Amino acid sequence: MMGLIEARLDEAYTVHRLYDPAQQSAIEANLSAIRAVATGGGTGLSSDWIEKLPALGVIAINGVGTDKVDLKLARGRNIDVTTTPGVLTDDVADTGMALLLAVLRHVVTGDAFVREGRWANGEGFPLGNSPKGKRIGILGLGQIGRALGRRAEAFGMEVRYWNRSPVADSDWTSCSTPVELAGDSDVLAVCIAANAGTQGIVDADVLAALGSKGILINVARGSVVNEDALLAALTSNTIAGAGLDVFMNEPKIREEFLTAPNTVLMPHQGSATLETRIAMGELVLANLAAHFAGEKPPTTVN
Ligand code: 8YV
């Protein structure tokens, strides 16, 4: 979390930092006194840790992903799990658009081309592709999926979607399966929450349906994409390219991504703006404050 949010935590509470090796013995000595955990969406809290903390009453996630916390186990222990909904929606959707444009318009390779002096040497640079008139398929029409769809519309794209549960309030075309969505899209944008039911939902069949001109964007979680299938699809030109903000085993992602053709990589930056990280931190603080005041934390999800 940001320094100024951590400073507010330190003002209000006795804080032990699990990521700091120097604090390990103090933490082990204080297990029964720890009443709250603040953590990131990609980090969560393992079930082993939940079991080790008998006084735990709240897990305040600085993010919206709950895939790294067993929500049922927490509920069974009367532990509230909270997230930071709403405040990061626009930035994550912007990241999706940034990746989409970066792939279609060769932003990253163009930058290298100029710096390497190849433009000055008179070399030609390949034409990009326009988003205008293209179809974008949103996999997972939650808040982020909707925000990305609205942005894509502003760029002249046609929006369709697939969602696990029926969506009543959207004018966009609904597809009945992820494969149908991919087959009906030029760009497939993955915005779906990660859980047991969505693991590897973007598989070889979905990528084959997206096709050799199709682009995959992922701003959700690495686990919702079968990475073997994605790397195979990129290297065999089964799809045309990808823009990826999230991966399995971050930050030690599979090395094949580093050389995958026509692929733009980001180090999980969807919500990483100054403004949004302050707003997320404020929500974490509000949830913790409510818990310690004996109230229900405002954005409890379980
Ligand atoms: C953050 C996220 O990068 O919301 C999420 O689930 O993955 C991101 O917004 C992460 O939570 C860092 O704290």
py3Dmol code that shows the C-alpha trace and the ligand (Angstrom):
import py3Dmol

protein = """\
ATOM      1  CA  MET A   1       0.000   0.000   0.000  1.00  0.00           C
ATOM      2  CA  MET A   2       1.039   3.639  -0.368  1.00  0.00           C
ATOM      3  CA  GLY A   3       3.325   5.123   2.267  1.00  0.00           C
ATOM      4  CA  LEU A   4       0.711   7.605   3.423  1.00  0.00           C
ATOM      5  CA  ILE A   5      -1.869   4.845   3.924  1.00  0.00           C
ATOM      6  CA  GLU A   6       0.657   2.691   5.779  1.00  0.00           C
ATOM      7  CA  ALA A   7       1.484   5.690   7.986  1.00  0.00           C
ATOM      8  CA  ARG A   8      -2.227   5.973   8.878  1.00  0.00           C
ATOM      9  CA  LEU A   9      -2.262   2.264   9.703  1.00  0.00           C
ATOM     10  CA  ASP A  10       0.752   2.754  11.975  1.00  0.00           C
ATOM     11  CA  GLU A  11      -0.943   5.699  13.711  1.00  0.00           C
ATOM     12  CA  ALA A  12      -4.054   3.699  14.510  1.00  0.00           C
ATOM     13  CA  TYR A  13      -2.783   0.164  15.141  1.00  0.00           C
ATOM     14  CA  THR A  14       0.143  -1.999  16.093  1.00  0.00           C
ATOM     15  CA  VAL A  15       1.144  -3.231  12.629  1.00  0.00           C
ATOM     16  CA  HIS A  16       3.223  -6.327  11.896  1.00  0.00           C
ATOM     17  CA  ARG A  17       4.484  -6.660   8.343  1.00  0.00           C
ATOM     18  CA  LEU A  18       4.471 -10.244   7.172  1.00  0.00           C
ATOM     19  CA  TYR A  19       6.608  -9.468   4.113  1.00  0.00           C
ATOM     20  CA  ASP A  20       9.436  -8.125   6.310  1.00  0.00           C
ATOM     21  CA  PRO A  21      11.800 -10.994   7.257  1.00  0.00           C
ATOM     22  CA  ALA A  22      12.975  -9.008  10.317  1.00  0.00           C
ATOM     23  CA  GLN A  23       9.448  -9.137  11.785  1.00  0.00           C
ATOM     24  CA  GLN A  24       8.856 -12.882  11.485  1.00  0.00           C
ATOM     25  CA  SER A  25       9.648 -13.771  15.098  1.00  0.00           C
ATOM     26  CA  ALA A  26       7.540 -10.870  16.454  1.00  0.00           C
ATOM     27  CA  ILE A  27       4.641 -12.083  14.330  1.00  0.00           C
ATOM     28  CA  GLU A  28       5.017 -15.684  15.495  1.00  0.00           C
ATOM     29  CA  ALA A  29       5.000 -14.412  19.095  1.00  0.00           C
ATOM     30  CA  ASN A  30       1.833 -12.376  18.516  1.00  0.00           C
ATOM     31  CA  LEU A  31      -0.333 -14.767  16.513  1.00  0.00           C
ATOM     32  CA  SER A  32      -3.129 -14.871  19.079  1.00  0.00           C
ATOM     33  CA  ALA A  33      -3.283 -11.063  19.312  1.00  0.00           C
ATOM     34  CA  ILE A  34      -3.672 -10.346  15.595  1.00  0.00           C
ATOM     35  CA  ARG A  35      -7.262  -9.207  14.927  1.00  0.00           C
ATOM     36  CA  ALA A  36      -7.043  -7.900  11.370  1.00  0.00           C
ATOM     37  CA  VAL A  37      -5.089  -8.525   8.190  1.00  0.00           C
ATOM     38  CA  ALA A  38      -4.614  -5.979   5.401  1.00  0.00           C
ATOM     39  CA  THR A  39      -3.499  -7.544   2.115  1.00  0.00           C
ATOM     40  CA  GLY A  40      -3.464  -7.168  -1.671  1.00  0.00           C
ATOM     41  CA  GLY A  41      -5.905  -8.819  -4.069  1.00  0.00           C
ATOM     42  CA  GLY A  42      -3.161 -10.848  -5.708  1.00  0.00           C
ATOM     43  CA  THR A  43      -1.757 -11.909  -2.321  1.00  0.00           C
ATOM     44  CA  GLY A  44      -4.831 -12.541  -0.181  1.00  0.00           C
ATOM     45  CA  LEU A  45      -4.386 -14.713   2.900  1.00  0.00           C
ATOM     46  CA  SER A  46      -3.811 -18.450   2.777  1.00  0.00           C
ATOM     47  CA  SER A  47      -6.058 -20.810   4.706  1.00  0.00           C
ATOM     48  CA  ASP A  48      -2.994 -21.847   6.734  1.00  0.00           C
ATOM     49  CA  TRP A  49      -2.634 -18.281   7.919  1.00  0.00           C
ATOM     50  CA  ILE A  50      -6.349 -17.978   8.684  1.00  0.00           C
ATOM     51  CA  GLU A  51      -6.043 -21.102  10.841  1.00  0.00           C
ATOM     52  CA  LYS A  52      -3.009 -19.648  12.651  1.00  0.00           C
ATOM     53  CA  LEU A  53      -4.829 -16.480  13.747  1.00  0.00           C
ATOM     54  CA  PRO A  54      -7.514 -17.338  16.331  1.00  0.00           C
ATOM     55  CA  ALA A  55      -8.504 -13.699  17.016  1.00  0.00           C
ATOM     56  CA  LEU A  56      -8.789 -12.717  13.348  1.00  0.00           C
ATOM     57  CA  GLY A  57     -12.011 -10.774  12.648  1.00  0.00           C
ATOM     58  CA  VAL A  58     -11.406  -9.053   9.313  1.00  0.00           C
ATOM     59  CA  ILE A  59      -9.333  -9.523   6.166  1.00  0.00           C
ATOM     60  CA  ALA A  60      -9.228  -6.154   4.424  1.00  0.00           C
ATOM     61  CA  ILE A  61      -8.205  -6.650   0.790  1.00  0.00           C
ATOM     62  CA  ASN A  62      -6.678  -3.662  -0.996  1.00  0.00           C
ATOM     63  CA  GLY A  63      -8.327  -4.652  -4.285  1.00  0.00           C
ATOM     64  CA  VAL A  64     -11.436  -6.392  -5.635  1.00  0.00           C
ATOM     65  CA  GLY A  65     -10.100  -9.897  -6.263  1.00  0.00           C
ATOM     66  CA  THR A  66     -11.040 -12.417  -3.582  1.00  0.00           C
ATOM     67  CA  ASP A  67      -9.481 -15.436  -5.309  1.00  0.00           C
ATOM     68  CA  LYS A  68      -6.657 -15.727  -2.779  1.00  0.00           C
ATOM     69  CA  VAL A  69      -8.930 -15.995   0.274  1.00  0.00           C
ATOM     70  CA  ASP A  70     -11.237 -18.908   1.113  1.00  0.00           C
ATOM     71  CA  LEU A  71     -14.412 -16.855   1.668  1.00  0.00           C
ATOM     72  CA  LYS A  72     -16.402 -19.766   3.090  1.00  0.00           C
ATOM     73  CA  LEU A  73     -13.682 -20.703   5.558  1.00  0.00           C
ATOM     74  CA  ALA A  74     -13.537 -17.049   6.644  1.00  0.00           C
ATOM     75  CA  ARG A  75     -17.327 -16.834   7.033  1.00  0.00           C
ATOM     76  CA  GLY A  76     -17.319 -20.051   9.037  1.00  0.00           C
ATOM     77  CA  ARG A  77     -14.836 -18.415  11.411  1.00  0.00           C
ATOM     78  CA  ASN A  78     -16.969 -15.221  11.487  1.00  0.00           C
ATOM     79  CA  ILE A  79     -14.232 -13.299   9.692  1.00  0.00           C
ATOM     80  CA  ASP A  80     -15.412 -10.465   7.447  1.00  0.00           C
ATOM     81  CA  VAL A  81     -13.587 -10.214   4.112  1.00  0.00           C
ATOM     82  CA  THR A  82     -13.682  -6.736   2.595  1.00  0.00           C
ATOM     83  CA  THR A  83     -12.643  -5.359  -0.813  1.00  0.00           C
ATOM     84  CA  THR A  84     -12.379  -1.944  -2.520  1.00  0.00           C
ATOM     85  CA  PRO A  85     -15.192  -1.977  -5.101  1.00  0.00           C
ATOM     86  CA  GLY A  86     -15.976   0.905  -7.450  1.00  0.00           C
ATOM     87  CA  VAL A  87     -12.907   3.053  -6.932  1.00  0.00           C
ATOM     88  CA  LEU A  88     -10.594   1.067  -9.244  1.00  0.00           C
ATOM     89  CA  THR A  89     -13.095   0.310 -12.024  1.00  0.00           C
ATOM     90  CA  ASP A  90     -12.112   3.143 -14.376  1.00  0.00           C
ATOM     91  CA  ASP A  91      -8.368   2.669 -14.040  1.00  0.00           C
ATOM     92  CA  VAL A  92      -8.537  -1.057 -14.725  1.00  0.00           C
ATOM     93  CA  ALA A  93     -10.744  -0.401 -17.756  1.00  0.00           C
ATOM     94  CA  ASP A  94      -8.270   2.265 -18.932  1.00  0.00           C
ATOM     95  CA  THR A  95      -5.500  -0.309 -18.638  1.00  0.00           C
ATOM     96  CA  GLY A  96      -7.515  -2.629 -20.869  1.00  0.00           C
ATOM     97  CA  MET A  97      -7.863   0.114 -23.495  1.00  0.00           C
ATOM     98  CA  ALA A  98      -4.177   1.029 -23.190  1.00  0.00           C
ATOM     99  CA  LEU A  99      -3.179  -2.590 -23.846  1.00  0.00           C
ATOM    100  CA  LEU A 100      -5.663  -2.890 -26.707  1.00  0.00           C
ATOM    101  CA  LEU A 101      -4.326   0.250 -28.417  1.00  0.00           C
ATOM    102  CA  ALA A 102      -0.725  -0.698 -27.665  1.00  0.00           C
ATOM    103  CA  VAL A 103      -1.185  -4.016 -29.477  1.00  0.00           C
ATOM    104  CA  LEU A 104      -3.263  -2.701 -32.397  1.00  0.00           C
ATOM    105  CA  ARG A 105      -1.040   0.355 -32.990  1.00  0.00           C
ATOM    106  CA  HIS A 106       2.358  -1.200 -32.126  1.00  0.00           C
ATOM    107  CA  VAL A 107       3.075   1.408 -29.441  1.00  0.00           C
ATOM    108  CA  VAL A 108       5.804  -0.572 -27.670  1.00  0.00           C
ATOM    109  CA  THR A 109       7.601  -1.810 -30.778  1.00  0.00           C
ATOM    110  CA  GLY A 110       7.262   1.679 -32.290  1.00  0.00           C
ATOM    111  CA  ASP A 111       9.036   3.169 -29.287  1.00  0.00           C
ATOM    112  CA  ALA A 112      11.910   0.687 -29.640  1.00  0.00           C
ATOM    113  CA  PHE A 113      12.034   1.312 -33.409  1.00  0.00           C
ATOM    114  CA  VAL A 114      12.577   5.051 -32.892  1.00  0.00           C
ATOM    115  CA  ARG A 115      15.104   4.636 -30.065  1.00  0.00           C
ATOM    116  CA  GLU A 116      17.139   2.096 -32.030  1.00  0.00           C
ATOM    117  CA  GLY A 117      17.555   4.616 -34.859  1.00  0.00           C
ATOM    118  CA  ARG A 118      15.702   2.426 -37.318  1.00  0.00           C
ATOM    119  CA  TRP A 119      13.248   5.214 -38.250  1.00  0.00           C
ATOM    120  CA  ALA A 120      16.145   7.588 -38.867  1.00  0.00           C
ATOM    121  CA  ASN A 121      17.782   4.903 -41.025  1.00  0.00           C
ATOM    122  CA  GLY A 122      14.769   4.883 -43.307  1.00  0.00           C
ATOM    123  CA  GLU A 123      13.416   1.473 -42.313  1.00  0.00           C
ATOM    124  CA  GLY A 124       9.722   0.874 -42.810  1.00  0.00           C
ATOM    125  CA  PHE A 125       7.359   0.302 -39.874  1.00  0.00           C
ATOM    126  CA  PRO A 126       4.321  -2.009 -40.240  1.00  0.00           C
ATOM    127  CA  LEU A 127       0.818  -0.579 -40.432  1.00  0.00           C
ATOM    128  CA  GLY A 128      -1.351  -1.034 -37.364  1.00  0.00           C
ATOM    129  CA  ASN A 129      -5.030  -1.924 -37.128  1.00  0.00           C
ATOM    130  CA  SER A 130      -7.845   0.467 -36.299  1.00  0.00           C
ATOM    131  CA  PRO A 131     -10.172  -0.324 -33.373  1.00  0.00           C
ATOM    132  CA  LYS A 132     -12.971   1.467 -35.223  1.00  0.00           C
ATOM    133  CA  GLY A 133     -15.525  -0.962 -36.614  1.00  0.00           C
ATOM    134  CA  LYS A 134     -13.979  -3.940 -34.801  1.00  0.00           C
ATOM    135  CA  ARG A 135     -15.930  -6.184 -32.425  1.00  0.00           C
ATOM    136  CA  ILE A 136     -14.885  -6.423 -28.800  1.00  0.00           C
ATOM    137  CA  GLY A 137     -16.073  -9.337 -26.696  1.00  0.00           C
ATOM    138  CA  ILE A 138     -16.162  -8.716 -22.958  1.00  0.00           C
ATOM    139  CA  LEU A 139     -15.735 -11.905 -20.927  1.00  0.00           C
ATOM    140  CA  GLY A 140     -17.326 -11.040 -17.586  1.00  0.00           C
ATOM    141  CA  LEU A 141     -19.721  -8.080 -17.585  1.00  0.00           C
ATOM    142  CA  GLY A 142     -19.118  -6.747 -14.074  1.00  0.00           C
ATOM    143  CA  GLN A 143     -18.270  -3.141 -13.297  1.00  0.00           C
ATOM    144  CA  ILE A 144     -14.868  -3.328 -15.024  1.00  0.00           C
ATOM    145  CA  GLY A 145     -16.263  -5.143 -18.071  1.00  0.00           C
ATOM    146  CA  ARG A 146     -18.971  -2.514 -18.494  1.00  0.00           C
ATOM    147  CA  ALA A 147     -16.480   0.349 -18.117  1.00  0.00           C
ATOM    148  CA  LEU A 148     -14.222  -1.223 -20.739  1.00  0.00           C
ATOM    149  CA  GLY A 149     -17.201  -1.756 -23.068  1.00  0.00           C
ATOM    150  CA  ARG A 150     -18.162   1.936 -22.801  1.00  0.00           C
ATOM    151  CA  ARG A 151     -14.599   2.986 -23.603  1.00  0.00           C
ATOM    152  CA  ALA A 152     -14.447   0.600 -26.580  1.00  0.00           C
ATOM    153  CA  GLU A 153     -17.740   2.041 -27.881  1.00  0.00           C
ATOM    154  CA  ALA A 154     -16.189   5.508 -27.769  1.00  0.00           C
ATOM    155  CA  PHE A 155     -13.441   4.139 -30.032  1.00  0.00           C
ATOM    156  CA  GLY A 156     -16.078   2.951 -32.520  1.00  0.00           C
ATOM    157  CA  MET A 157     -16.048  -0.702 -31.499  1.00  0.00           C
ATOM    158  CA  GLU A 158     -19.104  -2.967 -31.367  1.00  0.00           C
ATOM    159  CA  VAL A 159     -19.566  -4.590 -27.969  1.00  0.00           C
ATOM    160  CA  ARG A 160     -20.799  -8.087 -27.143  1.00  0.00           C
ATOM    161  CA  TYR A 161     -20.322 -10.048 -23.933  1.00  0.00           C
ATOM    162  CA  TRP A 162     -20.583 -13.331 -22.064  1.00  0.00           C
ATOM    163  CA  ASN A 163     -21.382 -13.403 -18.379  1.00  0.00           C
ATOM    164  CA  ARG A 164     -21.783 -16.410 -16.061  1.00  0.00           C
ATOM    165  CA  SER A 165     -25.154 -15.190 -14.775  1.00  0.00           C
ATOM    166  CA  PRO A 166     -27.786 -13.500 -16.956  1.00  0.00           C
ATOM    167  CA  VAL A 167     -27.499  -9.712 -17.300  1.00  0.00           C
ATOM    168  CA  ALA A 168     -30.831  -7.893 -17.444  1.00  0.00           C
ATOM    169  CA  ASP A 169     -29.743  -4.303 -17.917  1.00  0.00           C
ATOM    170  CA  SER A 170     -27.429  -4.279 -20.942  1.00  0.00           C
ATOM    171  CA  ASP A 171     -28.198  -3.362 -24.565  1.00  0.00           C
ATOM    172  CA  TRP A 172     -25.053  -5.103 -25.769  1.00  0.00           C
ATOM    173  CA  THR A 173     -25.372  -8.461 -27.511  1.00  0.00           C
ATOM    174  CA  SER A 174     -25.091 -11.425 -25.165  1.00  0.00           C
ATOM    175  CA  CYS A 175     -23.329 -14.615 -26.343  1.00  0.00           C
ATOM    176  CA  SER A 176     -24.218 -18.002 -24.922  1.00  0.00           C
ATOM    177  CA  THR A 177     -20.700 -19.388 -24.395  1.00  0.00           C
ATOM    178  CA  PRO A 178     -17.133 -18.049 -24.165  1.00  0.00           C
ATOM    179  CA  VAL A 179     -16.350 -19.879 -27.438  1.00  0.00           C
ATOM    180  CA  GLU A 180     -19.292 -18.179 -29.179  1.00  0.00           C
ATOM    181  CA  LEU A 181     -18.144 -14.811 -27.791  1.00  0.00           C
ATOM    182  CA  ALA A 182     -14.572 -15.351 -28.996  1.00  0.00           C
ATOM    183  CA  GLY A 183     -15.814 -16.450 -32.431  1.00  0.00           C
ATOM    184  CA  ASP A 184     -17.866 -13.265 -32.700  1.00  0.00           C
ATOM    185  CA  SER A 185     -15.030 -10.919 -31.572  1.00  0.00           C
ATOM    186  CA  ASP A 186     -11.915  -9.319 -33.037  1.00  0.00           C
ATOM    187  CA  VAL A 187     -10.691  -8.490 -29.532  1.00  0.00           C
ATOM    188  CA  LEU A 188     -11.524 -10.673 -26.524  1.00  0.00           C
ATOM    189  CA  ALA A 189     -11.200  -8.704 -23.274  1.00  0.00           C
ATOM    190  CA  VAL A 190     -11.041 -10.800 -20.119  1.00  0.00           C
ATOM    191  CA  CYS A 191     -12.585  -8.982 -17.147  1.00  0.00           C
ATOM    192  CA  ILE A 192     -14.041 -11.945 -15.267  1.00  0.00           C
ATOM    193  CA  ALA A 193     -13.522 -12.577 -11.543  1.00  0.00           C
ATOM    194  CA  ALA A 194     -11.192 -15.472 -10.771  1.00  0.00           C
ATOM    195  CA  ASN A 195     -12.672 -18.366  -8.804  1.00  0.00           C
ATOM    196  CA  ALA A 196     -12.921 -22.137  -9.055  1.00  0.00           C
ATOM    197  CA  GLY A 197     -15.604 -21.831 -11.737  1.00  0.00           C
ATOM    198  CA  THR A 198     -13.610 -19.556 -14.050  1.00  0.00           C
ATOM    199  CA  GLN A 199     -10.153 -21.131 -13.784  1.00  0.00           C
ATOM    200  CA  GLY A 200      -8.706 -21.633 -17.275  1.00  0.00           C
ATOM    201  CA  ILE A 201     -11.970 -20.473 -18.871  1.00  0.00           C
ATOM    202  CA  VAL A 202      -9.959 -18.996 -21.746  1.00  0.00           C
ATOM    203  CA  ASP A 203      -8.704 -22.293 -23.135  1.00  0.00           C
ATOM    204  CA  ALA A 204      -7.460 -23.642 -26.468  1.00  0.00           C
ATOM    205  CA  ASP A 205     -11.026 -23.776 -27.877  1.00  0.00           C
ATOM    206  CA  VAL A 206     -11.726 -20.152 -26.980  1.00  0.00           C
ATOM    207  CA  LEU A 207      -8.415 -19.040 -28.510  1.00  0.00           C
ATOM    208  CA  ALA A 208      -9.023 -21.082 -31.676  1.00  0.00           C
ATOM    209  CA  ALA A 209     -12.444 -19.420 -31.965  1.00  0.00           C
ATOM    210  CA  LEU A 210     -10.868 -15.958 -31.540  1.00  0.00           C
ATOM    211  CA  GLY A 211      -8.824 -16.776 -34.599  1.00  0.00           C
ATOM    212  CA  SER A 212      -5.669 -15.694 -36.383  1.00  0.00           C
ATOM    213  CA  LYS A 213      -6.658 -12.012 -36.514  1.00  0.00           C
ATOM    214  CA  GLY A 214      -7.894 -11.937 -32.928  1.00  0.00           C
ATOM    215  CA  ILE A 215      -6.306 -10.154 -29.965  1.00  0.00           C
ATOM    216  CA  LEU A 216      -6.603 -11.257 -26.331  1.00  0.00           C
ATOM    217  CA  ILE A 217      -6.603  -8.653 -23.542  1.00  0.00           C
ATOM    218  CA  ASN A 218      -6.441  -9.782 -19.890  1.00  0.00           C
ATOM    219  CA  VAL A 219      -6.936  -7.353 -16.990  1.00  0.00           C
ATOM    220  CA  ALA A 220      -8.545  -9.942 -14.673  1.00  0.00           C
ATOM    221  CA  ARG A 221      -6.273 -12.678 -13.315  1.00  0.00           C
ATOM    222  CA  GLY A 222      -3.713 -14.986 -14.893  1.00  0.00           C
ATOM    223  CA  SER A 223      -5.577 -18.024 -13.609  1.00  0.00           C
ATOM    224  CA  VAL A 224      -8.610 -17.459 -15.851  1.00  0.00           C
ATOM    225  CA  VAL A 225      -6.434 -18.068 -18.926  1.00  0.00           C
ATOM    226  CA  ASN A 226      -4.815 -21.421 -19.691  1.00  0.00           C
ATOM    227  CA  GLU A 227      -1.276 -20.126 -20.208  1.00  0.00           C
ATOM    228  CA  ASP A 228      -0.064 -23.243 -22.057  1.00  0.00           C
ATOM    229  CA  ALA A 229      -2.859 -22.714 -24.558  1.00  0.00           C
ATOM    230  CA  LEU A 230      -2.208 -18.964 -24.798  1.00  0.00           C
ATOM    231  CA  LEU A 231       1.538 -19.341 -25.410  1.00  0.00           C
ATOM    232  CA  ALA A 232       0.880 -22.037 -28.009  1.00  0.00           C
ATOM    233  CA  ALA A 233      -1.749 -19.840 -29.700  1.00  0.00           C
ATOM    234  CA  LEU A 234       0.592 -16.839 -29.819  1.00  0.00           C
ATOM    235  CA  THR A 235       3.555 -18.737 -31.218  1.00  0.00           C
ATOM    236  CA  SER A 236       1.531 -20.661 -33.811  1.00  0.00           C
ATOM    237  CA  ASN A 237      -0.405 -17.561 -34.935  1.00  0.00           C
ATOM    238  CA  THR A 238      -3.659 -19.179 -33.828  1.00  0.00           C
ATOM    239  CA  ILE A 239      -4.322 -15.667 -32.484  1.00  0.00           C
ATOM    240  CA  ALA A 240      -2.674 -12.433 -33.649  1.00  0.00           C
ATOM    241  CA  GLY A 241      -1.483 -11.000 -30.342  1.00  0.00           C
ATOM    242  CA  ALA A 242      -2.177 -10.225 -26.721  1.00  0.00           C
ATOM    243  CA  GLY A 243      -2.095  -7.431 -24.154  1.00  0.00           C
ATOM    244  CA  LEU A 244      -1.605  -8.847 -20.666  1.00  0.00           C
ATOM    245  CA  ASP A 245      -1.571  -7.134 -17.273  1.00  0.00           C
ATOM    246  CA  VAL A 246      -1.942 -10.310 -15.213  1.00  0.00           C
ATOM    247  CA  PHE A 247      -0.279 -13.722 -15.146  1.00  0.00           C
ATOM    248  CA  MET A 248       0.031 -16.916 -13.175  1.00  0.00           C
ATOM    249  CA  ASN A 249       2.793 -16.810 -10.540  1.00  0.00           C
ATOM    250  CA  GLU A 250       3.367 -13.059 -10.587  1.00  0.00           C
ATOM    251  CA  PRO A 251       5.944 -11.600 -10.653  1.00  0.00           C
ATOM    252  CA  LYS A 252       7.864 -14.689 -11.803  1.00  0.00           C
ATOM    253  CA  ILE A 253       5.884 -15.177 -14.981  1.00  0.00           C
ATOM    254  CA  ARG A 254       6.649 -17.793 -17.604  1.00  0.00           C
ATOM    255  CA  GLU A 255       9.703 -16.834 -19.622  1.00  0.00           C
ATOM    256  CA  GLU A 256       7.996 -17.669 -22.908  1.00  0.00           C
ATOM    257  CA  PHE A 257       5.915 -14.506 -22.483  1.00  0.00           C
ATOM    258  CA  LEU A 258       9.061 -12.398 -22.836  1.00  0.00           C
ATOM    259  CA  THR A 259       9.495 -13.497 -26.460  1.00  0.00           C
ATOM    260  CA  ALA A 260       5.869 -14.121 -27.412  1.00  0.00           C
ATOM    261  CA  PRO A 261       5.097 -12.408 -30.727  1.00  0.00           C
ATOM    262  CA  ASN A 262       2.968  -9.248 -30.861  1.00  0.00           C
ATOM    263  CA  THR A 263       2.400  -9.282 -27.117  1.00  0.00           C
ATOM    264  CA  VAL A 264       2.435  -6.311 -24.746  1.00  0.00           C
ATOM    265  CA  LEU A 265       3.142  -7.082 -21.080  1.00  0.00           C
ATOM    266  CA  MET A 266       2.401  -4.986 -17.991  1.00  0.00           C
ATOM    267  CA  PRO A 267       3.400  -5.772 -14.379  1.00  0.00           C
ATOM    268  CA  HIS A 268      -0.161  -5.946 -12.916  1.00  0.00           C
ATOM    269  CA  GLN A 269      -0.811  -2.203 -13.010  1.00  0.00           C
ATOM    270  CA  GLY A 270      -4.594  -2.135 -13.573  1.00  0.00           C
ATOM    271  CA  SER A 271      -5.435  -0.158 -10.446  1.00  0.00           C
ATOM    272  CA  ALA A 272      -1.984   1.327  -9.966  1.00  0.00           C
ATOM    273  CA  THR A 273      -2.544   5.071 -10.136  1.00  0.00           C
ATOM    274  CA  LEU A 274      -1.854   7.527  -7.348  1.00  0.00           C
ATOM    275  CA  GLU A 275      -5.478   8.615  -7.200  1.00  0.00           C
ATOM    276  CA  THR A 276      -6.962   5.137  -7.150  1.00  0.00           C
ATOM    277  CA  ARG A 277      -4.450   3.684  -4.712  1.00  0.00           C
ATOM    278  CA  ILE A 278      -5.329   6.510  -2.271  1.00  0.00           C
ATOM    279  CA  ALA A 279      -9.048   5.784  -2.695  1.00  0.00           C
ATOM    280  CA  MET A 280      -8.431   2.036  -2.239  1.00  0.00           C
ATOM    281  CA  GLY A 281      -6.338   2.689   0.861  1.00  0.00           C
ATOM    282  CA  GLU A 282      -9.089   4.889   2.332  1.00  0.00           C
ATOM    283  CA  LEU A 283     -11.536   2.008   1.911  1.00  0.00           C
ATOM    284  CA  VAL A 284      -9.143  -0.422   3.599  1.00  0.00           C
ATOM    285  CA  LEU A 285      -8.794   2.043   6.497  1.00  0.00           C
ATOM    286  CA  ALA A 286     -12.583   2.527   6.711  1.00  0.00           C
ATOM    287  CA  ASN A 287     -13.186  -1.222   6.797  1.00  0.00           C
ATOM    288  CA  LEU A 288     -10.588  -1.732   9.531  1.00  0.00           C
ATOM    289  CA  ALA A 289     -11.925   1.221  11.550  1.00  0.00           C
ATOM    290  CA  ALA A 290     -15.463  -0.161  11.373  1.00  0.00           C
ATOM    291  CA  HIS A 291     -14.293  -3.581  12.506  1.00  0.00           C
ATOM    292  CA  PHE A 292     -12.359  -2.226  15.484  1.00  0.00           C
ATOM    293  CA  ALA A 293     -15.379  -0.042  16.399  1.00  0.00           C
ATOM    294  CA  GLY A 294     -17.497  -3.188  16.570  1.00  0.00           C
ATOM    295  CA  GLU A 295     -19.423  -2.328  13.398  1.00  0.00           C
ATOM    296  CA  LYS A 296     -19.901  -4.257  10.157  1.00  0.00           C
ATOM    297  CA  PRO A 297     -17.172  -3.168   7.700  1.00  0.00           C
ATOM    298  CA  PRO A 298     -18.884  -1.253   4.876  1.00  0.00           C
ATOM    299  CA  THR A 299     -17.647  -3.294   1.919  1.00  0.00           C
ATOM    300  CA  THR A 300     -17.787  -6.832   3.313  1.00  0.00           C
ATOM    301  CA  VAL A 301     -18.170  -9.400   0.525  1.00  0.00           C
ATOM    302  CA  ASN A 302     -18.684 -12.696   2.348  1.00  0.00           C
TER     303      ASN A 302
END
"""
ligand_1 = """\
13
8YV
C -4.242 -4.649 -7.073
C -6.043 -6.292 -7.890
O -3.160 -4.631 -7.931
O -8.161 -5.420 -7.330
C -7.456 -6.410 -7.426
O -7.881 -7.542 -7.164
O -5.441 -7.227 -8.270
C -5.400 -4.961 -7.947
O -6.261 -3.897 -7.916
C -3.878 -5.491 -5.926
O -4.940 -5.769 -5.110
C -2.749 -4.799 -5.156
O -3.048 -4.476 -3.865
"""
view = py3Dmol.view(width=600, height=400)
view.addModel(protein, "pdb")
view.setStyle({"model": 0}, {"cartoon": {"style": "trace"}})
view.addModel(ligand_1, "xyz")
view.setStyle({"model": 1}, {"stick": {}})
view.zoomTo()
view.show()
